[in-house]
Amino acid sequence: MPNQKSFKKNLLTEDDITEVMLKTLEKEKNGQKETEGVTDYPILEFDSHALNLLYTGVRETLRYSNVKVAGSKGYEAVKRGFDVIVSALALTVLLIPLGGVCLLIYVEDKGNPIFSQVRLTKDGKPFRMYKLRSMCMDAEAKFAQVQKENKSDGLAFKSDDDPRITKIGKFIRKTSIDELPQFWNVLKGDMSLIGPRPPLPREVVLYTPEQMNRLLVKGGLSCICQTEGRSDMEFEKWVESDIRYIKNRSLGMDVSLLFKTAAAVIMRKGAK
């Protein structure tokens, strides 16, 4: 594995990323799939150069995907129009409530209530995703200390008792209020209302080609996984559900998943 010092100095090279990907492929070839959560991510910091290398690598890998993406150009156009209308209405309705939550977050620790983080969408394209901040201000810097507490069975990080989460943060996570600023990402076109959840670069660099198929379409606020358990779903089943969506997506399916997402949020199904 590449050493941590090289990343801290922003000297991440194409060879570094390739080495991690090749080791992942070798594990898959030998039947060594991840059955436990990753507790030591080999790459924690990505500068713009590293993100571009990863973007290029993902696009090249997806060129050889055997997954057929459903949806015509007409579907894509209507889907985008629907995204714009719904996200604009949501932001208008939620503007004042979101302002109130932002004030509560600021009062607790005097930090910026809006948190942004680089995620990857279609073809591995990086973008900045917005959330209401549910953790302490230096949460990203402290990730190296808590990654060994991963409770997920795969590449995504989950912890039942993450010390970085604030008091108000626990509430907005349980109720999924922290995700509401992503309607702005949808309005901008970074995301869609329905689509696979956008992963972090440190997760994607460990993806197998099969898992990378999640990036064949634009990422979304919600997908099948978020309606069937969210944090409770095993990572491999999560990937399988995303690929199932990609192969069968349609306007009817999108609308159905939107209503199922609302029901899951109200019932706090799988929320952590």
PyMOL commands that set and color helices and strands:
alter all, ss='L'
color gray80, all
select helices_A, chain A and resi 4-8+14-29+48-62+73-109+122-124+143-149+167-174+177-179+182-188+201-204+209-216+224-227+230-232+235-248+251-266
alter helices_A, ss='H'
color red, helices_A
select strands_A, chain A and resi 114-120+126-132+192-194+220-222
alter strands_A, ss='S'
color yellow, strands_A
deselect
rebuild
show_as cartoon
